[in-house]
Amino acid sequence: MEGITKKDKEYAGDYATPEQEIGQFNIEDAWETNMTLCRQWAWKPNDKMKSLKECIQTLVRVLGGDGNFLFNVGPMPDGRIEPRQAERLREMGQWVKKNGESIYGTIGGPLKPGLWGASTHKGNRIYVHIFDWPKNGELEVPMSPNRVKRAYLLAYEQRGDLLLGGEDSDNLVITIPRKAPDPVNTVVVLEIEGKAAVTCYPLEQAKDGSITFQAVNAKVHGTSA
């Protein structure tokens, strides 16, 4: 589609708009997820509303895929926002107030979003958003331990730096609290040497040694695929 790539300056901007679902990890093309706070686009009495955990983790998964998030809230017939929905938005605002550094002005990646969580980066900092907190007190990150200078919890920096390990392996190992400080989404900050950047889509190797090349990570050359 003309104008959809970020490098395409010749045409007016265009972008993909997945509706009620999160788009795929894509740092080259512009995209935006459109989603509702409740089930309906318009206001509906007693409509089931997303939990705070669902709202925050959806926001982070979108940003971790380098997308934009359009969150719909339908007003009541008198134009007001339903009180319980307004309260949910305020709760989201409180979380963002504490963790906004990992949200505003960031780029998705370098770690692809998954069930574990997602990541964003800015300058020499990588923000690892952890949804599935490791119960063994160790966070293993698929990146060279030699690049990381410092690690700490974003909203709890007063607790001090986290212990780094894994020098004898290809993965960084971080000692973390056994209990997640934030049950919704705890953010670990990695300060690295040089700027963080996504250079490729990581391959995932199965236990039997096989590697699956996902079509979603392929790049289309030409006008059709």
Buried (B, 14 or more C-beta within 10 A) or exposed (E): EEBBBBEBEEEEEBBBBBEEEBBBBBBEBBBBBBBBBBEEBEBEEEBEBBEBEBBBBBBBBBBBBBBBBEBBBBEBEEEEBBEEBEEBBEBBEEBBEEBBBBBEEBBBBBBBBBEBBBBBBBEBBBBBBBBEBBEEEBBBBEBBBEBBEEBBBBBBEEEEBBEBBBEEEEEBBBEBEEEBBBEBBBBBBBBBEEEBEBEEBBEEEEEEEEEEEEEEBEEEEEEEE
